[in-house]
Amino acid sequence: MENEGASQANLAATPARPRSILLLAALLGGNVALALGPWFVRMADTGPVSAGFWRLFLALPFLMLFARARGQRLTGMGPKTLALVALGAVTFALDLASWHIGIGMTRLGNATLFGNAGSIVLLFWMFIAHRMLPRRLEWLAIIFALAGAAILMGRSLEISTATLVGDLFCLAAGLLYAVYLLTLQRARGQFGSWSLLVWVCLFGCPVLLAIALALGEPVWPTDWTPLIGLFIVSQLLGQGLLVYALGHFPPLVIGLALLTQPAVASLYGWLAFGEVLSALDIIGMALVGTALAVARGRSS
């Protein structure tokens, strides 16, 4: 879900061998690393929003180093650009807060799928911005997304009302992530991805901390292991691999690689938390996953 590096994708041609093997491994590895994020959120002994705060706060000095190493400037933003970045960062903080809350309430496969729903939201935005109607494949993606979401939410409601609410929190996170990407679209062309992430963390950390305190969550952990795993695996390793690989693949390939996230999350959800998927759940996930792949390919 929660993938800033994906916004850097462009319509570059698929790379030739042997470097393409390394890039493909980075693309898949980044998605697998991001898929492990919800596990660490559940294992943390802080609140879920507090885990989001530590995820950004602990990663901040490393992001600064990465930006410096890539020669990306951290200063020089005009007031208007800085205001847009601040707005985008607040949106991203709300995205993380909503997604992390949802992770604790619904199944991990659902949380990962709905958390990545920003691609479908961007597809809808493209229709509105360009004043155009969907084409045949895009209509199919919309129908698949609605049908798959209805199946998964219906199954969640069969488990409990709380599970359905968790789905809605994750779906809201996907919507907020799309707004975050659109807000930072112009700034992304002026600054590098790493330097932009630094500013997003600087503005986003206080928002997440304020929300965690307002909800009465425990903020200071007794066991740092899940939080360190969260920021290393998801924030550094996952996003680092994706930033390295995404510019070299067509959006449809990126969309298909994205489907490894709910697959991995569902697997360890079953192994670690006993979350069993029925045949109907798998059909619903396949429908939403197909819609995500098509939407990523079209909206990018």
C-alpha positions as CSV (number, residue, x, y, z in Angstrom):
1,M,0.0,0.0,0.0
2,E,1.7,2.5,1.2
3,N,4.4,3.0,-1.8
4,E,5.8,6.5,-2.5
5,G,8.5,5.1,-4.9
6,A,5.8,3.9,-7.2
7,S,5.0,7.4,-8.3
8,Q,8.4,7.6,-9.9
9,A,7.5,5.0,-12.5
10,N,7.5,6.0,-16.2
11,L,7.0,4.4,-19.6
12,A,10.5,3.2,-20.0
13,A,11.2,0.1,-22.1
14,T,11.8,-3.2,-20.3
15,P,15.5,-3.5,-19.7
16,A,17.7,-6.0,-21.6
17,R,19.5,-8.9,-19.9
18,P,21.5,-9.4,-17.8
19,R,20.8,-6.2,-15.8
20,S,17.0,-6.8,-16.3
21,I,17.3,-9.9,-14.0
22,L,18.8,-7.7,-11.2
23,L,16.1,-5.0,-11.8
24,L,13.3,-7.5,-11.8
25,A,14.6,-9.0,-8.5
26,A,14.7,-5.5,-7.0
27,L,11.1,-4.9,-8.2
28,L,9.8,-8.1,-6.7
29,G,12.0,-7.8,-3.6
30,G,10.7,-4.3,-2.9
31,N,7.1,-5.5,-3.1
32,V,7.8,-8.4,-0.8
33,A,9.5,-6.1,1.7
34,L,6.6,-3.7,1.7
35,A,4.2,-6.6,2.1
36,L,5.9,-7.5,5.4
37,G,5.1,-4.1,6.9
38,P,1.7,-5.0,8.3
39,W,3.2,-7.9,10.2
40,F,5.6,-5.6,12.0
41,V,2.7,-3.2,12.7
42,R,0.7,-6.0,14.4
43,M,3.7,-7.2,16.4
44,A,4.6,-3.7,17.7
45,D,3.7,-3.1,21.4
46,T,2.9,0.6,20.6
47,G,-0.3,1.7,19.1
48,P,-0.7,1.3,15.3
49,V,-0.5,5.1,14.6
50,S,2.6,5.3,16.9
51,A,4.2,2.5,14.8
52,G,3.7,4.8,11.8
53,F,5.4,7.7,13.6
54,W,8.4,5.5,14.4
55,R,8.5,4.2,10.9
56,L,9.1,7.7,9.5
57,F,11.1,9.1,12.4
58,L,13.7,6.3,12.5
59,A,14.1,6.3,8.8
60,L,14.6,10.1,8.6
61,P,18.4,10.3,9.0
62,F,18.9,7.4,6.5
63,L,16.8,9.2,4.0
64,M,18.9,12.3,4.4
65,L,22.0,10.3,3.7
66,F,20.5,8.7,0.6
67,A,19.4,12.1,-0.7
68,R,23.0,13.5,-0.1
69,A,24.5,10.4,-1.7
70,R,22.4,10.9,-4.8
71,G,23.2,14.6,-5.0
72,Q,19.6,15.6,-4.3
73,R,19.2,19.0,-2.7
74,L,17.2,19.3,0.5
75,T,16.8,23.1,0.4
76,G,15.6,25.7,-2.1
77,M,11.9,25.1,-2.0
78,G,9.7,28.1,-2.6
79,P,6.9,28.9,-0.2
80,K,4.2,27.6,-2.6
81,T,6.1,24.3,-3.2
82,L,6.8,24.0,0.5
83,A,3.1,24.5,1.3
84,L,2.1,21.8,-1.2
85,V,4.7,19.4,0.2
86,A,3.4,20.0,3.7
87,L,-0.1,19.4,2.5
88,G,1.0,16.2,0.8
89,A,2.9,15.1,3.9
90,V,-0.2,15.6,6.1
91,T,-2.2,13.5,3.7
92,F,0.4,10.8,3.7
93,A,0.5,10.8,7.5
94,L,-3.3,10.4,7.5
95,D,-2.9,7.6,5.0
96,L,-0.4,5.8,7.3
97,A,-2.6,6.3,10.3
98,S,-5.7,5.0,8.6
99,W,-3.9,2.0,7.1
100,H,-2.2,1.0,10.3
101,I,-5.5,1.2,12.2
102,G,-7.1,-1.0,9.5
103,I,-4.3,-3.5,9.7
104,G,-5.2,-4.4,13.2
105,M,-8.9,-4.8,12.4
106,T,-9.0,-6.8,9.2
107,R,-7.2,-9.6,7.4
108,L,-3.7,-8.8,6.1
109,G,-4.5,-9.7,2.5
110,N,-7.5,-7.3,2.5
111,A,-5.4,-4.6,4.2
112,T,-2.7,-4.8,1.6
113,L,-5.1,-4.8,-1.4
114,F,-7.3,-2.0,-0.2
115,G,-4.2,0.0,1.0
116,N,-3.0,-0.1,-2.6
117,A,-6.3,1.1,-4.0
118,G,-4.8,4.5,-4.8
119,S,-4.0,3.2,-8.3
120,I,-7.7,2.7,-9.0
121,V,-8.5,6.1,-7.5
122,L,-5.9,7.7,-9.9
123,L,-7.6,5.9,-12.8
124,F,-10.9,7.6,-11.9
125,W,-9.1,10.9,-11.5
126,M,-7.6,10.6,-15.0
127,F,-11.2,10.3,-16.4
128,I,-12.3,13.4,-14.6
129,A,-9.2,15.5,-15.3
130,H,-9.2,14.6,-19.0
131,R,-13.0,14.7,-19.3
132,M,-13.1,11.3,-20.9
133,L,-15.0,8.1,-20.6
134,P,-13.3,4.7,-19.7
135,R,-12.4,2.5,-22.6
136,R,-13.2,-1.2,-22.8
137,L,-10.3,-2.5,-20.7
138,E,-10.8,0.3,-18.2
139,W,-14.5,-0.5,-17.8
140,L,-13.5,-4.1,-17.1
141,A,-11.0,-2.9,-14.4
142,I,-13.7,-0.8,-12.7
143,I,-16.2,-3.7,-12.8
144,F,-13.6,-6.1,-11.4
145,A,-12.6,-3.6,-8.6
146,L,-16.2,-3.1,-7.5
147,A,-17.1,-6.8,-7.7
148,G,-13.9,-7.9,-5.9
149,A,-14.3,-5.2,-3.2
150,A,-18.0,-6.2,-2.6
151,I,-17.0,-9.9,-2.2
152,L,-14.1,-9.1,0.2
153,M,-16.2,-6.7,2.3
154,G,-19.1,-9.1,2.3
155,R,-16.8,-11.8,3.6
156,S,-15.4,-9.4,6.2
157,L,-18.9,-8.6,7.4
158,E,-19.6,-12.3,7.8
159,I,-16.6,-12.4,10.3
160,S,-17.5,-9.3,12.2
161,T,-18.5,-5.7,11.9
162,A,-15.1,-4.7,13.1
163,T,-13.4,-6.5,10.2
164,L,-15.5,-4.6,7.8
165,V,-14.6,-1.3,9.5
166,G,-11.0,-2.4,9.1
167,D,-11.5,-2.8,5.4
168,L,-13.0,0.7,5.2
169,F,-10.0,2.2,7.1
170,C,-7.6,0.6,4.6
171,L,-9.8,1.7,1.6
172,A,-9.6,5.3,3.0
173,A,-5.9,4.9,3.2
174,G,-5.8,4.0,-0.5
175,L,-7.8,7.2,-1.3
176,L,-5.5,9.4,0.8
177,Y,-2.5,7.9,-0.8
178,A,-3.8,8.9,-4.3
179,V,-4.4,12.5,-3.0
180,Y,-0.8,12.5,-1.6
181,L,0.6,11.5,-5.0
182,L,-1.4,14.1,-6.8
183,T,-0.5,16.8,-4.3
184,L,3.3,16.2,-4.8
185,Q,3.1,15.7,-8.5
186,R,4.7,19.1,-9.4
187,A,7.3,19.0,-6.6
188,R,8.4,15.6,-7.7
189,G,9.5,17.0,-11.0
190,Q,11.7,19.6,-9.2
191,F,13.3,17.5,-6.4
192,G,14.6,13.9,-6.2
193,S,12.5,11.2,-4.7
194,W,14.8,10.8,-1.6
195,S,14.9,14.5,-0.8
196,L,11.1,14.7,-1.1
197,L,10.7,11.8,1.3
198,V,12.8,13.7,3.8
199,W,10.4,16.6,3.7
200,V,7.4,14.3,3.9
201,C,8.8,12.6,7.0
202,L,9.6,16.0,8.6
203,F,6.1,17.2,8.1
204,G,4.4,13.8,8.7
205,C,6.0,12.8,11.9
206,P,4.4,15.5,14.1
207,V,1.0,14.7,12.6
208,L,1.3,11.0,13.4
209,L,2.6,11.7,16.9
210,A,-0.3,14.1,17.6
211,I,-2.9,11.5,16.3
212,A,-1.3,8.8,18.4
213,L,-1.4,10.9,21.6
214,A,-5.0,12.1,20.9
215,L,-6.1,8.4,20.6
216,G,-4.3,7.6,23.9
217,E,-2.0,5.1,22.3
218,P,1.2,3.9,23.9
219,V,4.0,5.6,22.0
220,W,7.3,4.5,23.6
221,P,7.9,0.8,22.9
222,T,9.2,-1.8,25.4
223,D,10.4,-4.0,22.5
224,W,12.0,-2.1,19.6
225,T,12.4,-5.1,17.3
226,P,9.2,-4.8,15.4
227,L,9.6,-1.1,14.9
228,I,13.2,-1.4,13.7
229,G,12.1,-4.2,11.4
230,L,9.3,-1.9,10.1
231,F,11.5,1.0,9.2
232,I,14.3,-1.1,7.8
233,V,12.2,-3.6,5.8
234,S,9.4,-1.3,4.6
235,Q,10.7,2.2,4.7
236,L,14.3,1.7,3.7
237,L,14.7,-1.7,2.0
238,G,11.2,-1.9,0.3
239,Q,11.2,1.7,-1.0
240,G,14.9,1.7,-1.8
241,L,14.6,-1.3,-4.0
242,L,11.5,0.1,-5.7
243,V,13.1,3.6,-6.3
244,Y,16.0,1.7,-7.9
245,A,13.9,-0.5,-10.1
246,L,10.6,1.3,-11.0
247,G,11.9,3.7,-13.7
248,H,13.1,0.8,-15.8
249,F,9.7,-1.0,-16.3
250,P,6.4,-0.3,-18.0
251,P,3.5,0.5,-15.7
252,L,1.7,-2.8,-16.5
253,V,4.7,-4.8,-15.3
254,I,4.8,-2.7,-12.1
255,G,1.1,-3.3,-11.6
256,L,1.6,-7.1,-12.0
257,A,4.5,-7.0,-9.6
258,L,2.3,-5.2,-7.1
259,L,0.2,-8.3,-6.8
260,T,3.0,-10.0,-4.9
261,Q,2.1,-7.8,-1.9
262,P,-1.4,-9.2,-1.1
263,A,-0.2,-12.8,-1.9
264,V,2.7,-12.5,0.6
265,A,0.5,-10.8,3.2
266,S,-2.2,-13.5,2.8
267,L,0.4,-16.2,3.2
268,Y,1.9,-15.0,6.4
269,G,-1.5,-14.0,7.6
270,W,-2.4,-17.7,7.4
271,L,0.8,-19.0,8.8
272,A,1.3,-16.5,11.7
273,F,-2.3,-15.4,12.5
274,G,-4.5,-18.3,11.3
275,E,-6.3,-16.1,8.7
276,V,-7.9,-18.7,6.4
277,L,-9.0,-17.6,2.9
278,S,-12.0,-19.3,1.3
279,A,-12.4,-19.8,-2.5
280,L,-14.7,-16.8,-2.6
281,D,-12.0,-14.7,-0.8
282,I,-9.4,-15.7,-3.4
283,I,-11.8,-14.8,-6.2
284,G,-12.4,-11.4,-4.7
285,M,-8.7,-10.8,-4.3
286,A,-8.0,-11.9,-7.9
287,L,-10.7,-9.5,-9.2
288,V,-9.3,-6.5,-7.2
289,G,-5.7,-7.5,-8.0
290,T,-6.5,-7.6,-11.7
291,A,-8.1,-4.2,-11.5
292,L,-5.0,-2.8,-9.7
293,A,-2.7,-4.1,-12.4
294,V,-4.8,-2.6,-15.2
295,A,-5.3,0.7,-13.3
296,R,-1.5,1.0,-12.6
297,G,-0.8,0.5,-16.2
298,R,-3.4,3.1,-17.4
299,S,-3.0,5.8,-14.8
300,S,0.8,6.0,-14.7
